[in-house]
Amino acid sequence: MSASVSFADVKRMLDECAPGHTIRLATHSRVVTSNDKVYRTLPKFDKIEVGHIRKMVRHLGIARDCANGFGVI
Amino acid sequence: MRQEDDGKWWMYGVRPAGIAASGANIDEAFLRFRARYKETLFDIAQEGQTFKDYATEVERFFNEGDNDSEDERLWEGALTAIRSGSCQPPTPFANLPRRSPESYPSFIKVERVDAEAKDRRLMPSENVADTYAYSVPKAA
């Protein structure tokens, strides 16, 4: 398991696995919404530790099989 | 809190659920989790137009569980295992204070305590340092 992945890869995963999602920037974090849920704590860095992505996937209810296909969790 | 394949300790939120933080040891993971929690409250404060907006969003953030509730199930399973005596605390947790989760139920209450508050003032005795603990075994 890679310790971190690029935000570009995370975005590609969200585009495919969480259609209709939104991402906005708050002062300290990225705020991702999907399925009427909000994940407020995605780091703003270009490289993001996989643990954050794993938690976001669980929180937003993104299909793990789909996310696994992008190598981000 | 668990050690992942990357060798780091990861603290995954249950309530609030939408936070994760890592560290080289459990203290660092806890400190980074706290910092992330605080930063999120700051973000919410910057977005709200009124105190009511702030309170509503903080409560939503705190109470919104994970869609799959996996971390909550893992936490409950770990608590059951500890209380049954079927496992011993891993070394990093061996010296933590022991507490009963029932004595510290998770909840959040947002109160206004500044000069605009009508009937509420913050007392010094209400300043309580946050910390973490390991569950006590179930009493015989």
Backbone of each chain as ProteinMPNN parsed JSONL, in Angstrom:
{"seq_chain_A": "MSASVSFADVKRMLDECAPGHTIRLATHSRVVTSNDKVYRTLPKFDKIEVGHIRKMVRHLGIARDCANGFGVI", "coords_chain_A": {"N_chain_A": [[0.839, -1.191, 0.0], [0.648, 2.121, -0.976], [1.832, 4.987, 0.805], [0.858, 7.505, 0.416], [-1.175, 9.391, -1.885], [-1.736, 11.143, -4.983], [-3.61, 14.194, -5.177], [-4.82, 14.507, -7.615], [-5.279, 11.865, -8.448], [-7.109, 11.118, -6.493], [-9.198, 12.8, -7.154], [-9.876, 11.799, -9.657], [-10.827, 9.313, -8.892], [-13.069, 10.084, -7.363], [-14.629, 11.308, -9.342], [-15.386, 9.11, -10.847], [-16.423, 7.264, -8.976], [-18.055, 8.601, -7.207], [-20.277, 10.104, -8.411], [-21.576, 13.355, -8.973], [-20.514, 14.483, -6.756], [-19.158, 17.181, -4.756], [-16.438, 19.477, -4.37], [-14.956, 21.758, -2.272], [-12.886, 24.484, -1.165], [-12.006, 25.077, 2.12], [-10.63, 27.094, 4.753], [-8.74, 25.508, 6.104], [-8.991, 22.913, 5.123], [-10.029, 20.618, 2.494], [-13.424, 20.384, 1.529], [-15.601, 17.848, 1.024], [-18.508, 16.754, -0.542], [-21.056, 14.297, -0.822], [-23.673, 12.027, -1.578], [-25.456, 13.258, 0.23], [-23.878, 13.581, 2.435], [-21.138, 15.029, 4.287], [-17.71, 15.464, 4.058], [-15.383, 16.95, 5.842], [-12.667, 17.2, 6.23], [-10.577, 16.655, 4.452], [-7.219, 16.758, 3.611], [-5.455, 19.665, 2.313], [-3.231, 19.312, 0.819], [-1.105, 18.439, -2.032], [-0.237, 15.842, -2.074], [-1.781, 13.186, -0.462], [-2.249, 11.384, 2.486], [-3.032, 7.916, 2.57], [-4.733, 6.977, 4.577], [-6.497, 9.076, 5.101], [-8.012, 9.112, 2.764], [-9.15, 6.611, 2.868], [-10.799, 6.888, 5.103], [-12.514, 8.903, 4.2], [-13.819, 7.588, 2.107], [-15.238, 5.629, 3.533], [-16.852, 7.309, 5.082], [-18.407, 8.787, 3.266], [-19.709, 6.813, 1.928], [-18.766, 5.629, -0.406], [-18.355, 3.226, -2.947], [-16.237, 0.578, -2.173], [-15.002, -1.241, -3.873], [-14.949, 0.144, -6.219], [-13.348, 2.391, -5.542], [-10.994, 1.061, -4.907], [-10.119, 0.305, -7.385], [-8.779, 2.471, -8.329], [-6.511, 2.611, -6.915], [-6.251, 4.116, -4.576], [-6.889, 3.573, -1.989]], "CA_chain_A": [[0.0, 0.0, 0.0], [1.376, 3.389, -0.992], [1.475, 5.779, 1.981], [0.094, 8.688, 0.01], [-1.548, 9.435, -3.301], [-1.896, 12.521, -5.437], [-4.994, 14.655, -5.187], [-5.365, 14.265, -8.955], [-5.805, 10.495, -8.455], [-8.312, 11.119, -5.659], [-10.26, 13.462, -7.936], [-10.314, 10.846, -10.687], [-11.636, 8.299, -8.209], [-14.361, 10.678, -7.004], [-15.4, 11.517, -10.564], [-15.934, 7.83, -11.288], [-17.085, 6.482, -7.916], [-18.997, 9.438, -6.456], [-20.805, 11.105, -9.345], [-22.376, 14.387, -8.311], [-19.819, 15.014, -5.587], [-18.601, 18.532, -4.873], [-15.245, 19.744, -3.563], [-14.647, 23.185, -2.122], [-11.775, 24.74, -0.263], [-12.15, 25.893, 3.314], [-9.32, 27.644, 5.111], [-7.789, 24.485, 6.545], [-9.216, 21.597, 4.519], [-11.001, 20.467, 1.411], [-14.716, 19.899, 1.99], [-16.149, 17.006, -0.042], [-19.879, 16.32, -0.268], [-21.597, 13.255, -1.695], [-24.715, 11.228, -0.916], [-25.994, 14.044, 1.354], [-22.937, 13.604, 3.552], [-20.069, 16.013, 4.137], [-16.412, 15.123, 4.649], [-14.816, 18.285, 5.98], [-11.286, 17.199, 6.72], [-9.594, 16.163, 3.482], [-6.104, 17.72, 3.58], [-5.343, 20.489, 1.112], [-1.946, 19.07, 0.163], [-1.147, 17.73, -3.307], [-0.125, 14.429, -1.723], [-2.668, 12.93, 0.675], [-2.046, 10.058, 3.064], [-4.117, 6.998, 2.212], [-5.689, 6.87, 5.682], [-7.542, 10.094, 4.932], [-8.892, 8.691, 1.666], [-9.896, 5.447, 3.367], [-11.851, 7.39, 5.986], [-13.49, 9.626, 3.387], [-14.602, 6.579, 1.385], [-16.188, 5.051, 4.497], [-17.792, 8.323, 5.554], [-19.328, 9.201, 2.208], [-20.402, 5.658, 1.376], [-18.277, 5.335, -1.756], [-18.123, 1.783, -3.117], [-14.799, 0.303, -2.021], [-14.489, -1.91, -5.073], [-14.682, 1.197, -7.201], [-12.183, 3.17, -5.096], [-9.821, 0.187, -5.014], [-9.689, 0.279, -8.774], [-7.93, 3.634, -8.605], [-5.3, 2.492, -6.103], [-6.14, 5.233, -3.628], [-7.171, 3.143, -0.607]], "C_chain_A": [[0.878, 1.247, 0.0], [0.904, 4.257, 0.175], [0.676, 7.013, 1.622], [-0.164, 8.643, -1.487], [-1.75, 10.892, -3.689], [-3.374, 12.912, -5.382], [-5.631, 14.419, -6.556], [-5.949, 12.847, -9.045], [-7.081, 10.396, -7.615], [-9.487, 11.725, -6.431], [-10.789, 12.517, -9.018], [-11.203, 9.766, -10.065], [-13.02, 8.869, -7.879], [-15.232, 10.876, -8.242], [-16.091, 10.225, -11.002], [-16.845, 7.198, -10.231], [-18.106, 7.293, -7.118], [-19.55, 10.529, -7.38], [-21.71, 12.092, -8.614], [-21.7, 14.975, -7.088], [-19.411, 16.465, -5.829], [-17.364, 18.619, -3.981], [-15.087, 21.257, -3.473], [-13.529, 23.341, -1.098], [-12.235, 25.576, 0.919], [-10.742, 26.371, 3.682], [-8.302, 26.544, 5.4], [-7.9, 23.162, 5.796], [-10.017, 21.718, 3.228], [-12.287, 19.906, 2.002], [-15.366, 19.147, 0.828], [-17.553, 16.578, 0.359], [-20.295, 15.268, -1.298], [-22.648, 12.485, -0.907], [-25.309, 11.945, 0.302], [-25.121, 13.984, 2.596], [-21.785, 14.552, 3.23], [-18.806, 15.479, 4.807], [-15.584, 16.398, 4.653], [-13.313, 18.317, 6.173], [-10.278, 16.617, 5.738], [-8.457, 17.187, 3.376], [-6.003, 18.452, 2.244], [-4.052, 20.239, 0.343], [-2.142, 18.381, -1.189], [-1.007, 16.226, -3.103], [-0.912, 14.185, -0.442], [-2.436, 11.515, 1.182], [-3.289, 9.187, 2.843], [-5.16, 6.86, 3.33], [-6.815, 7.885, 5.587], [-8.54, 9.673, 3.843], [-9.774, 7.531, 2.13], [-11.069, 5.92, 4.238], [-12.93, 8.122, 5.18], [-14.4, 8.653, 2.64], [-15.657, 5.963, 2.315], [-17.267, 6.064, 4.87], [-18.846, 8.642, 4.498], [-20.085, 8.025, 1.584], [-20.019, 5.365, -0.061], [-17.964, 3.831, -1.838], [-16.62, 1.478, -3.074], [-14.212, -0.379, -3.245], [-14.114, -0.878, -6.125], [-13.418, 1.97, -6.814], [-10.9, 2.356, -5.203], [-9.251, 0.18, -6.428], [-8.776, 1.435, -9.149], [-6.668, 3.632, -7.743], [-5.134, 3.581, -5.073], [-6.469, 4.831, -2.195], [-6.483, 1.799, -0.35]], "O_chain_A": [[1.741, 1.411, 0.862], [-0.283, 4.268, 0.5], [-0.099, 7.512, 2.437], [0.526, 7.959, -2.243], [-1.914, 11.76, -2.833], [-4.262, 12.072, -5.521], [-6.831, 14.161, -6.652], [-7.002, 12.652, -9.653], [-8.017, 9.682, -7.976], [-10.613, 11.23, -6.369], [-11.994, 12.447, -9.262], [-12.208, 9.363, -10.651], [-14.031, 8.201, -8.096], [-16.439, 10.637, -8.197], [-17.23, 10.243, -11.467], [-17.905, 6.664, -10.555], [-18.939, 6.714, -6.421], [-19.322, 11.719, -7.161], [-22.503, 11.712, -7.752], [-22.25, 15.871, -6.447], [-19.331, 16.915, -6.972], [-17.261, 17.923, -2.971], [-15.087, 21.949, -4.491], [-13.269, 22.454, -0.286], [-12.79, 26.66, 0.74], [-9.778, 26.071, 2.978], [-7.144, 26.636, 4.992], [-6.966, 22.362, 5.841], [-10.594, 22.761, 2.918], [-12.243, 19.044, 2.88], [-15.646, 19.73, -0.219], [-17.765, 16.095, 1.471], [-19.936, 15.341, -2.473], [-22.516, 12.314, 0.305], [-25.631, 11.299, 1.3], [-25.579, 14.304, 3.693], [-21.497, 14.837, 2.068], [-18.828, 15.092, 5.975], [-15.139, 16.868, 3.606], [-12.741, 19.402, 6.27], [-9.227, 16.131, 6.155], [-8.705, 18.357, 3.083], [-6.402, 17.94, 1.198], [-3.804, 20.883, -0.676], [-3.2, 17.814, -1.461], [-1.577, 15.431, -3.851], [-0.731, 14.894, 0.548], [-2.428, 10.562, 0.404], [-4.425, 9.655, 2.918], [-6.341, 6.649, 3.051], [-7.954, 7.592, 5.95], [-9.749, 9.855, 3.986], [-10.966, 7.473, 1.831], [-12.185, 5.414, 4.121], [-14.121, 7.972, 5.454], [-15.609, 8.87, 2.552], [-16.815, 5.798, 1.933], [-18.446, 5.724, 4.962], [-20.032, 8.754, 4.806], [-21.006, 8.232, 0.794], [-20.847, 4.906, -0.848], [-17.387, 3.252, -0.918], [-15.838, 2.045, -3.837], [-13.065, -0.129, -3.615], [-13.108, -1.006, -6.822], [-12.531, 2.18, -7.641], [-9.845, 2.889, -5.548], [-8.041, 0.063, -6.624], [-8.082, 1.385, -10.165], [-5.851, 4.548, -7.833], [-4.01, 3.942, -4.723], [-6.347, 5.646, -1.281], [-6.587, 1.252, 0.748]]}, "seq_chain_B": "MRQEDDGKWWMYGVRPAGIAASGANIDEAFLRFRARYKETLFDIAQEGQTFKDYATEVERFFNEGDNDSEDERLWEGALTAIRSGSCQPPTPFANLPRRSPESYPSFIKVERVDAEAKDRRLMPSENVADTYAYSVPKAA", "coords_chain_B": {"N_chain_B": [[-8.027, 3.826, 17.182], [-5.338, 2.602, 15.438], [-2.591, 0.649, 14.125], [-1.481, 1.009, 10.902], [-0.78, -0.391, 7.599], [1.152, 1.306, 6.625], [2.833, 1.716, 8.677], [2.338, 3.728, 10.429], [0.527, 5.083, 13.239], [-2.928, 5.363, 13.222], [-5.627, 7.44, 13.895], [-8.971, 7.163, 13.842], [-11.991, 8.854, 13.556], [-14.966, 8.365, 15.477], [-17.128, 9.597, 16.725], [-16.871, 12.81, 16.607], [-17.256, 11.436, 13.291], [-16.056, 12.043, 10.879], [-13.173, 12.435, 10.607], [-9.682, 11.819, 10.309], [-6.415, 11.035, 11.483], [-2.844, 10.809, 11.518], [0.174, 9.455, 13.033], [3.561, 9.057, 14.229], [3.548, 7.773, 16.587], [1.189, 6.946, 19.24], [0.649, 9.225, 20.733], [1.364, 11.345, 19.03], [-0.455, 10.925, 16.943], [-2.858, 11.404, 18.307], [-2.537, 14.115, 19.045], [-2.437, 15.318, 16.515], [-4.937, 14.642, 15.583], [-6.542, 16.108, 17.336], [-5.753, 18.694, 16.558], [-6.697, 18.773, 13.96], [-9.423, 18.529, 14.375], [-9.913, 20.929, 15.755], [-9.207, 22.776, 13.759], [-11.225, 22.255, 11.954], [-13.476, 23.147, 13.328], [-12.819, 25.84, 13.317], [-12.983, 26.343, 10.561], [-15.735, 25.95, 10.155], [-16.723, 28.026, 11.706], [-15.889, 30.201, 10.215], [-17.482, 30.015, 8.005], [-20.143, 30.301, 8.763], [-22.92, 32.561, 9.079], [-24.259, 33.385, 11.293], [-24.464, 32.832, 14.87], [-26.206, 30.755, 15.33], [-26.125, 29.39, 12.883], [-23.526, 28.431, 13.036], [-23.656, 26.754, 15.32], [-25.517, 24.837, 14.468], [-24.194, 23.601, 12.3], [-21.884, 22.617, 13.524], [-23.021, 20.732, 15.236], [-24.136, 19.017, 13.351], [-21.813, 18.124, 12.07], [-20.57, 16.769, 14.206], [-22.398, 14.751, 14.853], [-22.913, 13.299, 12.53], [-22.596, 10.17, 11.276], [-20.294, 7.687, 9.902], [-20.963, 6.383, 6.653], [-20.842, 3.618, 6.434], [-20.419, 2.813, 9.02], [-18.259, 1.362, 9.952], [-15.974, 1.966, 11.54], [-17.158, 2.528, 13.975], [-18.257, 0.049, 14.622], [-15.91, -1.432, 14.866], [-14.782, -0.168, 17.062], [-16.659, -0.769, 19.063], [-16.399, -3.536, 19.038], [-13.749, -3.825, 19.895], [-13.959, -2.792, 22.453], [-15.635, -4.683, 23.644], [-13.957, -6.916, 23.533], [-11.857, -6.111, 25.191], [-13.177, -5.882, 27.612], [-13.995, -8.443, 28.052], [-11.732, -9.623, 28.763], [-10.256, -10.996, 26.958], [-8.136, -10.039, 25.598], [-5.018, -8.317, 25.884], [-3.865, -4.978, 26.548], [-2.049, -3.478, 23.87], [1.477, -2.696, 23.896], [1.962, 0.203, 23.565], [-0.309, 1.225, 24.746], [-0.348, 0.428, 27.309], [0.17, 1.913, 29.621], [-1.772, 3.813, 29.841], [-4.327, 5.771, 31.483], [-7.2, 4.184, 33.004], [-10.562, 4.089, 32.097], [-14.159, 4.113, 32.209], [-16.21, 3.934, 29.397], [-18.923, 4.478, 29.706], [-19.015, 6.372, 31.645], [-18.237, 8.604, 30.391], [-19.992, 9.695, 28.241], [-20.376, 10.292, 24.729], [-21.054, 13.436, 23.471], [-22.191, 16.606, 22.207], [-22.397, 20.051, 22.911], [-23.242, 23.211, 22.076], [-22.634, 26.319, 23.235], [-23.23, 29.784, 23.784], [-20.962, 31.953, 25.158], [-19.912, 34.435, 25.244], [-19.803, 38.075, 25.475], [-22.283, 38.627, 24.442], [-23.936, 36.697, 25.298], [-26.895, 35.753, 26.994], [-27.596, 34.569, 29.494], [-25.454, 33.075, 30.36], [-22.242, 32.39, 31.421], [-18.8, 31.778, 31.008], [-17.066, 29.79, 33.219], [-14.005, 29.552, 35.055], [-13.649, 26.986, 36.074], [-14.763, 25.364, 34.203], [-12.954, 24.877, 32.252], [-11.462, 22.25, 30.887], [-8.932, 19.949, 30.389], [-8.48, 17.955, 27.505], [-8.062, 14.459, 27.018], [-6.945, 11.042, 26.576], [-7.899, 7.619, 27.076], [-7.753, 4.179, 28.204], [-10.058, 1.475, 28.1], [-11.608, 0.394, 31.119], [-11.59, -2.952, 32.442], [-14.535, -5.024, 32.407], [-16.503, -4.951, 35.325], [-16.51, -7.595, 37.715]], "CA_chain_B": [[-6.591, 3.988, 16.956], [-4.706, 1.34, 15.052], [-1.394, 0.787, 13.308], [-1.796, 0.577, 9.545], [0.311, -0.975, 6.818], [2.208, 2.299, 6.385], [3.664, 1.773, 9.876], [1.908, 4.82, 11.298], [-0.693, 4.939, 14.019], [-4.016, 6.176, 12.676], [-6.78, 7.645, 14.763], [-10.152, 7.378, 13.014], [-13.078, 9.344, 14.386], [-16.258, 7.683, 15.553], [-18.05, 10.705, 16.968], [-17.236, 12.913, 15.197], [-16.736, 10.354, 12.462], [-15.394, 12.487, 9.655], [-11.784, 12.883, 10.794], [-8.619, 10.835, 10.51], [-5.098, 11.662, 11.662], [-1.79, 9.811, 11.685], [1.349, 9.864, 13.789], [4.573, 8.018, 14.407], [3.157, 7.062, 17.806], [-0.202, 7.258, 19.555], [0.559, 10.616, 21.198], [1.378, 12.242, 17.876], [-1.732, 10.771, 16.24], [-3.888, 12.082, 19.089], [-2.335, 15.561, 18.932], [-2.819, 15.752, 15.17], [-6.391, 14.511, 15.511], [-7.083, 17.288, 18.032], [-5.509, 19.888, 15.744], [-7.594, 18.719, 12.801], [-10.76, 18.806, 14.926], [-9.97, 22.366, 16.031], [-9.211, 23.484, 12.476], [-12.554, 22.088, 11.354], [-14.368, 24.086, 14.02], [-12.489, 27.173, 12.805], [-13.564, 26.447, 9.212], [-17.188, 26.104, 10.284], [-16.963, 29.376, 12.231], [-15.681, 31.176, 9.148], [-18.53, 29.887, 6.997], [-21.47, 30.64, 9.275], [-23.262, 33.981, 9.18], [-24.785, 33.64, 12.632], [-24.097, 31.814, 15.855], [-27.08, 29.591, 15.114], [-25.546, 28.637, 11.754], [-22.336, 27.742, 13.543], [-24.053, 25.668, 16.222], [-26.184, 23.796, 13.682], [-23.219, 22.865, 11.5], [-21.016, 21.864, 14.431], [-23.774, 19.561, 15.696], [-24.234, 18.083, 12.228], [-20.483, 17.529, 11.905], [-20.291, 15.851, 15.312], [-23.34, 13.624, 14.93], [-23.023, 12.558, 11.272], [-21.755, 8.976, 11.299], [-19.835, 7.14, 8.628], [-22.025, 5.687, 5.935], [-20.798, 2.164, 6.685], [-20.29, 2.604, 10.479], [-17.231, 0.347, 10.236], [-15.115, 2.331, 12.67], [-17.942, 2.392, 15.212], [-18.335, -1.393, 14.919], [-14.589, -1.865, 15.342], [-14.615, 0.362, 18.425], [-17.505, -1.568, 19.962], [-15.8, -4.865, 19.129], [-12.55, -3.738, 20.728], [-14.396, -2.609, 23.84], [-16.122, -5.979, 24.114], [-12.795, -7.8, 23.726], [-11.119, -5.662, 26.381], [-13.968, -6.167, 28.812], [-14.088, -9.882, 28.278], [-10.427, -10.088, 29.206], [-9.68, -11.879, 25.946], [-6.931, -9.445, 25.022], [-4.291, -7.377, 26.721], [-3.548, -3.771, 25.776], [-0.73, -3.439, 23.241], [2.457, -1.947, 24.694], [1.807, 1.664, 23.61], [-1.497, 1.597, 25.51], [-0.308, -0.253, 28.602], [0.244, 2.821, 30.761], [-2.833, 4.83, 29.813], [-5.32, 5.649, 32.549], [-8.35, 3.347, 32.654], [-11.853, 4.723, 32.355], [-15.319, 3.446, 31.647], [-16.87, 4.798, 28.421], [-20.255, 4.89, 30.168], [-18.848, 7.56, 32.496], [-17.913, 9.74, 29.517], [-20.757, 9.544, 27.0], [-20.018, 11.285, 23.718], [-22.107, 14.378, 23.098], [-21.683, 17.954, 22.011], [-23.337, 21.116, 23.25], [-22.645, 24.482, 21.667], [-23.234, 27.395, 24.018], [-22.608, 31.093, 23.626], [-20.492, 32.39, 26.47], [-19.25, 35.734, 25.144], [-20.539, 39.203, 26.063], [-23.65, 38.656, 23.927], [-24.74, 35.648, 25.919], [-27.897, 36.336, 27.893], [-27.622, 34.023, 30.842], [-24.417, 32.042, 30.447], [-20.872, 32.889, 31.486], [-17.818, 30.703, 31.148], [-16.365, 29.797, 34.506], [-12.696, 28.892, 34.933], [-13.739, 25.565, 36.409], [-15.251, 24.627, 33.036], [-11.82, 24.579, 31.381], [-11.025, 20.883, 31.18], [-8.009, 19.427, 29.378], [-8.912, 16.684, 26.937], [-7.034, 13.423, 27.02], [-7.522, 9.783, 26.13], [-7.739, 6.566, 28.093], [-8.036, 2.804, 27.808], [-11.228, 1.055, 28.85], [-11.468, -0.507, 32.261], [-12.268, -4.236, 32.228], [-15.861, -5.07, 32.995], [-16.479, -5.404, 36.71], [-16.997, -8.962, 37.896]], "C_chain_B": [[-6.028, 2.643, 16.556], [-3.486, 1.619, 14.168], [-1.684, 0.194, 11.935], [-0.557, 0.048, 8.838], [1.449, 0.009, 6.56], [3.118, 2.472, 7.6], [3.259, 2.868, 10.843], [0.697, 4.401, 12.124], [-1.727, 5.884, 13.438], [-5.149, 6.235, 13.686], [-7.952, 8.02, 13.863], [-11.31, 7.785, 13.918], [-14.296, 8.447, 14.345], [-17.354, 8.718, 15.807], [-17.243, 11.893, 17.44], [-16.55, 11.836, 14.349], [-15.828, 10.848, 11.338], [-14.007, 13.06, 9.827], [-10.868, 11.666, 10.871], [-7.318, 11.603, 10.712], [-4.078, 10.575, 11.951], [-0.662, 10.368, 12.542], [2.322, 8.714, 13.893], [4.308, 7.215, 15.67], [1.757, 7.533, 18.196], [-0.362, 8.693, 20.06], [0.502, 11.583, 20.016], [0.064, 12.147, 17.107], [-2.844, 11.509, 16.979], [-3.753, 13.598, 18.96], [-2.773, 16.071, 17.557], [-4.32, 15.636, 14.958], [-7.042, 15.744, 16.158], [-6.926, 18.546, 17.181], [-6.481, 19.933, 14.566], [-9.033, 19.049, 13.234], [-10.915, 20.321, 15.142], [-10.024, 23.172, 14.734], [-10.581, 23.396, 11.808], [-13.559, 23.02, 12.02], [-14.094, 25.515, 13.563], [-13.086, 27.369, 11.412], [-15.067, 26.689, 9.291], [-17.516, 27.517, 10.776], [-16.823, 30.42, 11.128], [-16.808, 31.153, 8.127], [-19.884, 30.382, 7.483], [-21.696, 32.133, 9.362], [-23.711, 34.353, 10.585], [-24.289, 32.559, 13.594], [-24.944, 30.556, 15.669], [-26.569, 28.731, 13.952], [-24.37, 27.792, 12.238], [-22.734, 26.529, 14.388], [-24.678, 24.509, 15.442], [-25.175, 22.953, 12.916], [-22.25, 22.071, 12.378], [-21.733, 20.595, 14.907], [-23.915, 18.532, 14.571], [-22.898, 17.362, 12.033], [-20.224, 16.475, 12.985], [-21.145, 14.587, 15.226], [-23.43, 12.792, 13.652], [-22.054, 11.378, 11.269], [-21.241, 8.613, 9.918], [-20.978, 6.39, 7.962], [-22.033, 4.194, 6.253], [-20.633, 1.81, 8.17], [-19.201, 1.603, 10.851], [-16.393, 0.707, 11.456], [-15.865, 2.223, 13.997], [-18.056, 0.921, 15.604], [-17.0, -1.905, 15.459], [-14.358, -1.391, 16.772], [-15.413, -0.46, 19.415], [-16.923, -2.968, 20.137], [-14.57, -4.873, 20.017], [-12.931, -3.595, 22.197], [-14.872, -3.934, 24.433], [-14.963, -6.917, 24.42], [-12.023, -7.42, 24.984], [-11.864, -6.069, 27.636], [-14.094, -7.657, 29.091], [-12.781, -10.451, 28.794], [-9.734, -10.971, 28.2], [-8.458, -11.267, 25.271], [-6.304, -8.477, 26.021], [-3.956, -6.14, 25.902], [-2.167, -3.873, 25.138], [0.186, -2.498, 24.034], [2.215, -0.432, 24.704], [0.635, 2.122, 24.484], [-1.428, 1.126, 26.97], [-0.371, 0.706, 29.787], [-0.817, 3.92, 30.745], [-3.733, 4.671, 31.028], [-6.505, 4.818, 32.069], [-9.634, 4.073, 33.029], [-12.957, 3.891, 31.729], [-15.995, 4.381, 30.647], [-18.237, 5.289, 28.89], [-20.177, 6.142, 31.05], [-18.568, 8.813, 31.671], [-18.68, 9.608, 28.198], [-20.399, 10.645, 26.005], [-21.225, 12.149, 23.393], [-21.452, 15.717, 22.828], [-22.786, 18.944, 22.333], [-22.639, 22.429, 22.92], [-23.356, 25.604, 22.398], [-22.487, 28.697, 23.781], [-22.213, 31.616, 25.002], [-19.785, 33.751, 26.391], [-20.145, 36.834, 25.708], [-21.979, 39.267, 25.585], [-24.537, 37.595, 24.56], [-25.659, 36.254, 26.963], [-27.728, 35.838, 29.331], [-26.542, 32.969, 31.067], [-23.052, 32.713, 30.458], [-19.929, 31.709, 31.683], [-17.083, 30.861, 32.474], [-15.02, 29.082, 34.337], [-12.757, 27.393, 35.2], [-14.231, 24.719, 35.237], [-14.137, 24.341, 32.035], [-11.257, 23.214, 31.763], [-10.114, 20.411, 30.052], [-8.547, 18.119, 28.819], [-7.738, 15.709, 26.904], [-7.67, 12.141, 26.508], [-7.154, 8.704, 27.131], [-8.054, 5.226, 27.464], [-9.202, 2.322, 28.66], [-10.869, 0.193, 30.057], [-12.095, -1.847, 31.888], [-13.643, -4.185, 32.886], [-15.783, -5.622, 34.422], [-17.075, -6.792, 36.815], [-18.396, -8.948, 38.49]], "O_chain_B": [[-6.219, 1.652, 17.259], [-3.372, 2.679, 13.553], [-2.079, -0.965, 11.815], [0.546, 0.038, 9.384], [2.581, -0.403, 6.304], [4.056, 3.269, 7.572], [3.777, 2.935, 11.958], [-0.048, 3.493, 11.758], [-1.445, 7.056, 13.191], [-5.566, 5.223, 14.249], [-7.935, 9.059, 13.204], [-11.576, 7.132, 14.928], [-14.616, 7.848, 13.318], [-18.396, 8.694, 15.152], [-16.951, 11.966, 18.634], [-15.439, 11.394, 14.641], [-14.928, 10.129, 10.904], [-13.697, 14.093, 9.233], [-11.231, 10.627, 11.422], [-7.145, 12.696, 10.172], [-4.4, 9.549, 12.551], [-0.552, 11.576, 12.751], [1.97, 7.554, 13.677], [4.796, 6.092, 15.805], [1.201, 8.422, 17.551], [-1.403, 9.311, 19.837], [-0.3, 12.517, 20.0], [-0.474, 13.164, 16.667], [-3.677, 12.166, 16.354], [-4.754, 14.293, 18.784], [-3.401, 17.124, 17.449], [-4.911, 16.438, 14.235], [-7.966, 16.338, 15.603], [-7.843, 19.363, 17.09], [-7.015, 20.988, 14.222], [-9.755, 19.76, 12.535], [-11.925, 20.911, 14.757], [-10.789, 24.13, 14.62], [-11.035, 24.349, 11.175], [-14.399, 23.615, 11.345], [-15.021, 26.314, 13.434], [-13.631, 28.432, 11.112], [-15.605, 27.534, 8.577], [-18.477, 28.131, 10.312], [-17.556, 31.41, 11.11], [-17.064, 32.154, 7.458], [-20.694, 30.84, 6.676], [-20.779, 32.889, 9.681], [-23.561, 35.498, 11.013], [-23.77, 31.522, 13.181], [-24.458, 29.437, 15.831], [-26.579, 27.502, 14.027], [-24.238, 26.616, 11.9], [-22.219, 25.426, 14.198], [-24.4, 23.343, 15.722], [-25.286, 21.727, 12.883], [-21.842, 20.969, 12.01], [-21.134, 19.521, 14.972], [-23.825, 17.327, 14.807], [-22.859, 16.145, 11.853], [-19.707, 15.398, 12.686], [-20.665, 13.486, 15.496], [-23.97, 11.686, 13.681], [-20.838, 11.566, 11.26], [-21.686, 9.153, 8.905], [-21.848, 5.834, 8.631], [-23.094, 3.576, 6.334], [-20.7, 0.636, 8.535], [-19.22, 1.053, 11.951], [-16.13, -0.142, 12.307], [-15.28, 1.868, 15.02], [-17.962, 0.583, 16.784], [-16.963, -2.709, 16.39], [-13.806, -2.122, 17.594], [-14.913, -0.811, 20.484], [-16.944, -3.524, 21.234], [-14.363, -5.802, 20.797], [-12.31, -4.196, 23.073], [-14.555, -4.265, 25.575], [-14.972, -7.624, 25.427], [-11.589, -8.285, 25.745], [-11.267, -6.541, 28.603], [-14.278, -8.072, 30.235], [-12.715, -11.608, 29.211], [-8.743, -11.627, 28.521], [-7.814, -11.923, 24.453], [-6.979, -7.907, 26.878], [-3.781, -6.235, 24.687], [-1.216, -4.304, 25.789], [-0.286, -1.616, 24.752], [2.262, 0.17, 25.777], [0.594, 3.275, 24.913], [-2.332, 1.393, 27.761], [-0.904, 0.356, 30.84], [-0.762, 4.85, 31.549], [-3.888, 3.566, 31.548], [-6.783, 4.755, 30.872], [-9.77, 4.599, 34.133], [-12.718, 3.075, 30.838], [-16.325, 5.513, 31.001], [-18.667, 6.383, 28.521], [-21.155, 6.877, 31.182], [-18.647, 9.934, 32.175], [-18.067, 9.426, 27.146], [-20.149, 11.787, 26.391], [-22.297, 11.634, 23.076], [-20.292, 15.934, 23.181], [-23.961, 18.699, 22.058], [-21.559, 22.712, 23.439], [-24.553, 25.817, 22.201], [-21.27, 28.709, 23.602], [-23.049, 31.707, 25.902], [-19.137, 34.172, 27.349], [-21.148, 36.538, 26.357], [-22.818, 39.887, 26.239], [-25.754, 37.603, 24.373], [-25.268, 37.144, 27.718], [-27.724, 36.634, 30.27], [-26.716, 32.067, 31.886], [-22.751, 33.522, 29.58], [-20.224, 30.771, 32.424], [-16.555, 31.926, 32.795], [-14.912, 28.125, 33.57], [-11.998, 26.623, 34.612], [-14.128, 23.493, 35.272], [-14.362, 23.625, 31.059], [-10.655, 23.048, 32.825], [-10.494, 20.47, 28.882], [-9.017, 17.267, 29.573], [-6.579, 16.105, 26.777], [-8.814, 12.155, 26.054], [-6.225, 8.855, 27.924], [-8.555, 5.146, 26.342], [-9.324, 2.717, 29.819], [-9.949, -0.624, 30.011], [-13.038, -1.882, 31.097], [-13.877, -3.401, 33.806], [-15.1, -6.611, 34.692], [-18.021, -7.131, 36.104], [-18.981, -10.006, 38.719]]}, "name": "protein", "num_of_chains": 2, "seq": "MSASVSFADVKRMLDECAPGHTIRLATHSRVVTSNDKVYRTLPKFDKIEVGHIRKMVRHLGIARDCANGFGVIMRQEDDGKWWMYGVRPAGIAASGANIDEAFLRFRARYKETLFDIAQEGQTFKDYATEVERFFNEGDNDSEDERLWEGALTAIRSGSCQPPTPFANLPRRSPESYPSFIKVERVDAEAKDRRLMPSENVADTYAYSVPKAA"}
